[in-house]
Amino acid sequence: MRNIIFDLYGTLIDLWTNEGRNNFWQRLAIKTRKYHKYEYKELRRKYLDLCAKYSKEIEEIELLDVFDELFGKDNSKEVALIFRKLSTKYIRLYKGVDKLFKYLKENNYKIYLLSNAQSCFTNYELKKLGIYDKFDKIYLSSDYSIKKPNPNFIGTLIKNEKIEIKDSVMVGNDYICDIIPAMSIGMKTIYLETNQSRVVDNVEKIKGFNLKEIIKKLEE
C-alpha cells in the first residue's frame, strides 16, 4: 500500500488571510456584538493576550478555547467561523488538485492530511472546497497540541495509521515544516514551491502546483 501525506495551506489550498488590520477587528466586534459587546481594541487585546497565555502552556493552542473565554462555549464555534470568514481575502484549491486526488484514488494510495491548522476553521473549509472526504485521515495541529516541524507530529500519524515510511511520501510547500521533518526519518518528499512558500535555494523542488510533475515524481 502506498501512502501520501499532504500539507494543506499553500500546498493544496491557496489562502490569503489578514488579521492585522484595524478594519478586521472593527468588523469582528460588530458581527459578534450579539454574543458580547466589545470595543474593537479591547477585543483585539483580549484575543492576543489569551493566545499568548495558552501558547505558554502548549505548543499548539486550540483557538476554540480562546473564543470560549471571549464569547462563551455556546457561541465559540459560530464566532470562530465569523472570525475566519472576515479575515479571509480569498480561498481556493490550486488548479489540478481534483485531478491529483483522482489519480491517487485510481492508483490505490492512502491519502492523509498533516497540517498546522485550527480544526474550528479547517474542517469547514475542507468541506466547502469539496475535499474533506478525499482523505483517509485528517491530522490538524490544534487537535494534537503539537505542530510541524516537531517530528512528533508526523510520528503520531505514522504510529496511529501503522504506515511504512518506505512506502510513503510527504508533499508540502514549506521546506522547514514539511520537508525537513519527513527527510529526517527517511521518508520520500516532494517540495512544492508555490506562491505561499518561502524561497529555498539549491534544493529539489517543483515550481507551483504542477500536476504533471507531481505525478512524474510519484512514479519514479
Summary of the structure (lengths in Angstrom):
residues: 220
radius of gyration: 18.5
end to end distance: 15.9
largest distance: 57.7
contacts: 674
relative contact order: 0.17
helix: 48%
strand: 19%
